[in-house]
Amino acid sequence: FDEDSCRLRSGNAAENMAIMNKTALNMLKNEKTAKVGIKSKRLKAGWDEEYLMKVLTVGKLAV
């Protein structure tokens, strides 16, 4: 996620961003339909809204 160039130093911003990054990586790791690496999954989620919804809703039951 290119953390080195990010300037989050005030308050809890750095800790909050670290938690968000870990959560995003875990969601990408848990998504099993695309047999590619994490980097490719991130790009695909950025380009394809349907795939992004799959990543965000992985493990959720449809109601």
Buried (B, 14 or more C-beta within 10 A) or exposed (E): EEEEEEEEEEEEEBEEBEEEEEEBBEBBEEBEEBEEEEEEBBEBBEEEEEBEEBBEEBEEEEE
